[in-house]
Amino acid sequence: MSTTEAETVGNARQDPEAVAREVVGSLAPYLQSDGVACRVDRLEAGILYIEISTQGPPDASLIMLIRLGIERKITDRLPEIDRVELL
């Protein structure tokens, strides 16, 4: 599927934040297997803010890997998003 400014369904444009929520939701089972939960907080000026929580102390390398993986999936679907920031 090709993308433009936002995903399209038929001729209607989908809200970029809704598409981001869908992408993050599709990754949830994989993240949960590593004891990580995340949700989209907001999309603001090309930056997607994601709230993340872990079971136990956060592992910095795991968190960075997760951020980069989410960022790649998001920017593949929504090129107007410049980066992902974790809260």
Legacy VTK file of the C-alpha trace (Angstrom):
# vtk DataFile Version 3.0
C-alpha trace
ASCII
DATASET POLYDATA
POINTS 87 float
0.000 0.000 0.000
1.391 3.427 -0.860
1.119 6.384 1.470
0.701 10.086 0.954
0.305 12.714 3.643
-1.903 10.286 5.562
-3.248 6.818 4.966
-6.377 6.803 2.833
-9.401 4.586 3.035
-11.249 4.834 -0.227
-11.133 8.564 -0.887
-11.272 9.581 2.783
-8.099 10.543 4.618
-7.457 8.846 7.928
-6.262 10.917 10.834
-2.464 10.449 11.179
-2.780 10.033 14.941
-5.341 7.256 14.430
-2.989 5.502 12.001
-0.163 5.851 14.552
-2.379 4.315 17.236
-3.171 1.432 14.890
0.524 0.798 14.186
1.474 0.920 17.874
-1.472 -1.351 18.688
-0.292 -3.884 16.112
3.089 -4.023 17.868
1.592 -4.491 21.352
1.762 -8.324 21.452
5.465 -8.263 20.597
6.213 -5.567 23.153
4.187 -7.303 25.858
6.288 -10.444 25.407
9.253 -8.310 26.541
7.275 -6.829 29.447
6.723 -3.494 27.722
3.476 -1.581 27.292
3.105 1.563 25.224
0.428 3.888 23.993
0.300 6.958 21.783
0.068 10.111 23.881
-0.135 12.713 21.125
1.087 13.813 17.706
2.405 17.344 17.639
4.360 19.186 14.924
5.619 15.995 13.275
6.660 14.391 16.562
4.815 11.348 17.866
4.925 11.100 21.664
4.574 7.595 23.053
4.157 6.676 26.700
6.064 3.535 27.585
6.171 1.422 30.725
8.075 -1.702 31.650
7.640 -4.485 34.167
10.589 -3.826 36.420
13.545 -1.521 35.906
13.825 -0.177 32.355
16.737 -1.477 30.289
18.137 1.503 28.347
19.222 -0.556 25.336
15.838 -2.310 25.110
13.994 1.007 25.342
16.171 2.502 22.570
15.610 -0.550 20.374
11.857 -0.308 20.922
11.827 3.419 20.117
13.760 2.876 16.890
11.533 -0.035 15.867
8.349 1.926 16.506
9.787 4.954 14.713
10.599 2.881 11.636
7.125 1.306 11.472
5.459 4.686 11.997
7.518 6.590 9.424
6.980 3.814 6.856
3.227 4.418 7.123
3.305 8.145 7.909
6.221 9.961 6.264
5.035 13.286 7.721
6.136 12.105 11.182
9.731 13.184 11.720
10.514 11.250 14.879
9.168 9.370 17.875
9.793 10.561 21.427
9.206 8.389 24.482
7.640 9.748 27.650
LINES 1 88
87 0 1 2 3 4 5 6 7 8 9 10 11 12 13 14 15 16 17 18 19 20 21 22 23 24 25 26 27 28 29 30 31 32 33 34 35 36 37 38 39 40 41 42 43 44 45 46 47 48 49 50 51 52 53 54 55 56 57 58 59 60 61 62 63 64 65 66 67 68 69 70 71 72 73 74 75 76 77 78 79 80 81 82 83 84 85 86
